[in-house]
């Protein structure tokens, strides 16, 4: 009986030691993921946990702000696809984007006219060019009051089948209209 209780006590000590070592490892891992403003060695364990919790809260707040910003930016894109056709009241106060595309052989000139609230459309236009394998030769913009004029010159290598310049034109027109 006495031997059995010593064995049981030893087992409990081993289990507790393993638990403490595991917790220490987890604290260390958490601590390594948090950027520190103070020396790591000088902070007590509760201070390290508070610092980690505060860091996580700051990240959550930052994530929420970024989500709101994304929704606001994406919200400007949605009025163009509304069932009413022109965006109606949702477009009030916003200038809808305009695009003018000139094909000159394998060269494309795109003039994108947007309001200040549609700046993301320039990035999307560049993305379309890259997806279609076009080489952007020159891109410039100018701002007049609340209107932005983007001019993009691109060179398109025509594959053996299909007209890549026409395909880019169609994609850009669908994107804006």
Helices and strands as residue ranges (DSSP letters): H 2-33, H 45-78, G 79-81, G 88-91, E 98-104, E 107-115, G 116-118, H 120-131, E 135-144, E 147-155, H 164-176
